[in-house]
Amino acid sequence: MISKRRIPRPFGMKSLFERKKMTMNTNTPTLNSNWIYSNLTTARQNYVDAVLKYADLIHLDCDKDSFTRTELRAISTAYKGKRWIPNWITHDAARRAGRGEFYLPEVQEQYLAQNPAPAEAPVEENAFVTA
């Protein structure tokens, strides 16, 4: 019969959780100021345009600067018929916003250029809402 008694780790040996915590990237990623739509190549601009075009199809909010791998796979499938996300996004370490998230501020830039925020109507002092 095998004993269920916990065997202690040798002195100095860390648990798997503690080792993962030690090797995790603790740097907070920041957006690069050169990531603007006009700096992209034509093929990359086409992908950003595809994100905006197919956003309604997959119920994607484009008013943000980072996108998940799942969202980008859905866009790639709708755009090219293949689920592969372009390498210029996934293989650039600076574009990683976190695990499975990538920075694409160019999408937000184009979205805001196409859909300017509506001007707020002035609120009167004595105005009240009736239900």
DRENGUBA-740119 format. One record per residue (C-alpha): residue number from 1; x, y, z; residue in one letter. Coordinates in nm, 3 decimals. Example, Ala and Ser with C-alpha at 12.3 -4.5 7.8 and 13.67 -1.06 7.14 Angstrom:
(1; (1.230; -0.450; 0.780); "A"),
(2; (1.367; -0.106; 0.714); "S"),
This chain:
(1; (0.000; 0.000; 0.000); "M"),
(2; (0.130; 0.344; -0.097); "I"),
(3; (0.148; 0.599; 0.178); "S"),
(4; (-0.044; 0.920; 0.124); "K"),
(5; (0.190; 1.106; 0.353); "R"),
(6; (0.329; 1.422; 0.198); "R"),
(7; (0.696; 1.394; 0.120); "I"),
(8; (0.877; 1.714; 0.209); "P"),
(9; (1.076; 1.892; -0.060); "R"),
(10; (1.449; 1.916; -0.015); "P"),
(11; (1.569; 2.238; 0.143); "F"),
(12; (1.566; 2.528; -0.104); "G"),
(13; (1.350; 2.356; -0.367); "M"),
(14; (1.055; 2.567; -0.473); "K"),
(15; (0.710; 2.440; -0.568); "S"),
(16; (0.598; 2.460; -0.931); "L"),
(17; (0.375; 2.758; -0.849); "F"),
(18; (0.662; 2.945; -0.686); "E"),
(19; (0.892; 2.874; -0.983); "R"),
(20; (0.632; 3.001; -1.232); "K"),
(21; (0.580; 3.312; -1.022); "K"),
(22; (0.955; 3.378; -1.027); "M"),
(23; (0.980; 3.349; -1.407); "T"),
(24; (0.668; 3.549; -1.492); "M"),
(25; (0.723; 3.873; -1.678); "N"),
(26; (0.650; 4.146; -1.427); "T"),
(27; (0.722; 4.432; -1.665); "N"),
(28; (0.412; 4.629; -1.746); "T"),
(29; (0.393; 4.663; -2.123); "P"),
(30; (0.345; 5.007; -2.273); "T"),
(31; (0.217; 5.128; -2.605); "L"),
(32; (0.473; 5.233; -2.861); "N"),
(33; (0.422; 5.588; -2.989); "S"),
(34; (0.520; 5.476; -3.342); "N"),
(35; (0.221; 5.242; -3.366); "W"),
(36; (0.002; 5.459; -3.586); "I"),
(37; (-0.198; 5.361; -3.891); "Y"),
(38; (0.010; 5.567; -4.136); "S"),
(39; (0.331; 5.387; -4.032); "N"),
(40; (0.190; 5.044; -4.129); "L"),
(41; (0.257; 4.874; -4.462); "T"),
(42; (-0.032; 4.831; -4.704); "T"),
(43; (-0.090; 4.467; -4.606); "A"),
(44; (-0.098; 4.559; -4.238); "R"),
(45; (-0.334; 4.848; -4.305); "Q"),
(46; (-0.560; 4.602; -4.488); "N"),
(47; (-0.570; 4.379; -4.178); "Y"),
(48; (-0.658; 4.675; -3.954); "V"),
(49; (-0.933; 4.768; -4.201); "D"),
(50; (-1.056; 4.408; -4.189); "A"),
(51; (-1.080; 4.426; -3.810); "V"),
(52; (-1.304; 4.731; -3.846); "L"),
(53; (-1.504; 4.574; -4.128); "K"),
(54; (-1.578; 4.242; -3.955); "Y"),
(55; (-1.612; 4.379; -3.600); "A"),
(56; (-1.992; 4.389; -3.618); "D"),
(57; (-2.001; 4.034; -3.752); "L"),
(58; (-1.832; 3.895; -3.441); "I"),
(59; (-1.967; 4.159; -3.197); "H"),
(60; (-1.625; 4.314; -3.136); "L"),
(61; (-1.573; 4.647; -2.962); "D"),
(62; (-1.311; 4.842; -3.160); "C"),
(63; (-1.282; 5.126; -2.911); "D"),
(64; (-0.994; 4.961; -2.725); "K"),
(65; (-0.623; 4.918; -2.783); "D"),
(66; (-0.573; 4.547; -2.709); "S"),
(67; (-0.743; 4.240; -2.853); "F"),
(68; (-0.749; 3.877; -2.744); "T"),
(69; (-0.619; 3.589; -2.950); "R"),
(70; (-0.977; 3.458; -2.988); "T"),
(71; (-1.099; 3.790; -3.129); "E"),
(72; (-0.810; 3.812; -3.375); "L"),
(73; (-0.864; 3.451; -3.486); "R"),
(74; (-1.228; 3.527; -3.558); "A"),
(75; (-1.126; 3.832; -3.763); "I"),
(76; (-0.865; 3.631; -3.955); "S"),
(77; (-1.119; 3.359; -4.031); "T"),
(78; (-1.370; 3.611; -4.162); "A"),
(79; (-1.105; 3.806; -4.356); "Y"),
(80; (-0.890; 3.532; -4.513); "K"),
(81; (-1.075; 3.211; -4.434); "G"),
(82; (-0.786; 3.093; -4.214); "K"),
(83; (-0.759; 3.127; -3.840); "R"),
(84; (-0.391; 3.232; -3.835); "W"),
(85; (-0.320; 3.571; -3.683); "I"),
(86; (-0.055; 3.768; -3.876); "P"),
(87; (0.300; 3.720; -3.748); "N"),
(88; (0.360; 4.094; -3.722); "W"),
(89; (0.116; 4.090; -3.432); "I"),
(90; (0.194; 3.762; -3.257); "T"),
(91; (0.573; 3.751; -3.297); "H"),
(92; (0.639; 4.107; -3.183); "D"),
(93; (0.708; 4.089; -2.810); "A"),
(94; (0.636; 4.460; -2.770); "A"),
(95; (0.278; 4.406; -2.893); "R"),
(96; (0.200; 4.160; -2.611); "R"),
(97; (-0.045; 4.312; -2.368); "A"),
(98; (-0.062; 3.998; -2.157); "G"),
(99; (-0.123; 3.629; -2.197); "R"),
(100; (-0.324; 3.587; -2.516); "G"),
(101; (-0.368; 3.963; -2.563); "E"),
(102; (-0.205; 4.187; -2.820); "F"),
(103; (-0.182; 4.562; -2.865); "Y"),
(104; (-0.338; 4.700; -3.184); "L"),
(105; (-0.387; 5.072; -3.112); "P"),
(106; (-0.412; 5.135; -3.487); "E"),
(107; (-0.760; 4.981; -3.481); "V"),
(108; (-0.878; 5.222; -3.213); "Q"),
(109; (-0.718; 5.514; -3.401); "E"),
(110; (-0.906; 5.427; -3.722); "Q"),
(111; (-1.228; 5.353; -3.533); "Y"),
(112; (-1.226; 5.694; -3.364); "L"),
(113; (-1.140; 5.865; -3.694); "A"),
(114; (-1.439; 5.699; -3.863); "Q"),
(115; (-1.679; 5.735; -3.568); "N"),
(116; (-1.619; 6.065; -3.389); "P"),
(117; (-1.774; 6.095; -3.046); "A"),
(118; (-2.110; 6.274; -3.055); "P"),
(119; (-2.117; 6.620; -2.901); "A"),
(120; (-2.302; 6.624; -2.573); "E"),
(121; (-2.614; 6.838; -2.561); "A"),
(122; (-2.609; 7.113; -2.299); "P"),
(123; (-2.814; 7.028; -1.993); "V"),
(124; (-3.057; 7.291; -1.867); "E"),
(125; (-3.066; 7.364; -1.497); "E"),
(126; (-3.440; 7.325; -1.458); "N"),
(127; (-3.470; 7.026; -1.689); "A"),
(128; (-3.602; 6.705; -1.541); "F"),
(129; (-3.668; 6.361; -1.680); "V"),
(130; (-4.019; 6.226; -1.691); "T"),
(131; (-4.071; 5.858; -1.698); "A"),
